[in-house]
Amino acid sequence: MKLNNDGTATNQEHYKKAAMQPIEVMQRLFTKEQFLGFLMGNYIKYEMRKDYKNSQEQDENKARQYAYWYTLAKKDIMIEPLKDSVPNEFHFEGLF
């Protein structure tokens, strides 16, 4: 079965091979503020560069993924990157 390569963790084979994902390690090691900053920074990165790359859809998907994870982390919900894909009805309310 070939997966749709939309750029998110749930569709990347290299993420599925490790026992623990980097995002999970960071969420455990970083302070909440550090982790939210990491997520926010990645959201901003993908939002800002999407119009300048051939992979615009992938960057939009990645930005949505980090925005969704940001909302989970802000609520102190532990992220499970291979399970926490962005729901279709998700609407990001912003960073603050």
C-alpha positions in Angstrom: 0.0 0.0 0.0 1.5 3.3 -1.0 0.8 6.2 1.4 -0.2 9.7 0.3 3.0 11.7 0.9 1.4 14.9 2.4 4.4 15.6 4.6 2.7 14.8 7.9 4.1 12.3 10.4 1.3 9.9 9.9 2.3 9.4 6.3 6.1 9.2 6.6 7.7 5.7 6.8 10.9 7.0 8.5 8.8 8.2 11.4 7.2 4.8 11.8 10.5 2.9 12.4 11.5 4.5 15.7 10.1 3.4 19.1 9.7 7.1 20.0 9.4 10.1 17.7 11.4 13.3 18.2 8.3 15.3 18.9 7.5 12.9 21.8 11.0 13.2 23.2 10.9 17.0 23.0 7.5 17.1 24.7 8.9 15.1 27.6 12.2 17.0 27.9 11.3 20.6 27.1 9.4 22.9 29.4 5.8 23.6 28.2 6.9 27.1 27.1 9.9 25.7 25.1 7.8 23.0 23.5 5.0 25.5 22.5 7.7 27.7 21.1 9.1 24.8 19.0 5.6 24.1 17.7 4.9 27.7 17.0 8.2 28.2 15.2 7.6 25.2 12.9 4.0 26.5 12.2 5.4 29.9 11.2 8.2 28.3 9.1 5.8 26.2 7.0 3.3 29.0 6.7 5.9 31.5 5.5 7.6 29.3 3.0 4.7 27.5 1.4 4.2 30.1 -1.4 7.8 29.9 -2.5 8.1 26.1 -3.0 6.9 23.5 -5.4 5.6 21.5 -2.4 3.0 24.1 -1.3 0.4 21.5 -0.4 2.9 19.6 1.8 3.9 22.8 3.6 0.3 23.7 4.2 -0.3 20.2 5.6 2.8 20.5 7.8 1.7 23.9 9.1 -1.8 22.5 9.9 -0.1 19.5 11.7 2.0 21.8 13.9 -1.0 24.1 14.5 -3.0 21.1 15.6 -0.3 19.8 17.8 0.1 23.3 19.3 -3.5 23.3 20.3 -3.1 19.8 21.9 0.0 20.8 23.8 -1.5 24.0 25.0 -4.2 21.9 26.6 -1.5 19.6 28.2 -2.5 16.7 25.9 0.4 14.4 25.1 1.0 14.2 21.4 1.0 10.8 19.7 2.4 11.8 16.2 1.3 8.7 14.4 -2.2 8.9 15.8 -2.8 12.6 16.1 -3.5 13.6 12.6 -5.4 16.8 11.9 -9.2 16.3 11.9 -10.9 17.6 8.8 -13.0 20.0 10.9 -9.9 21.5 12.7 -9.8 25.3 12.5 -6.7 27.0 14.0 -7.7 29.9 16.2 -4.2 31.4 16.3 -1.0 31.2 18.3 -2.2 33.2 21.3 
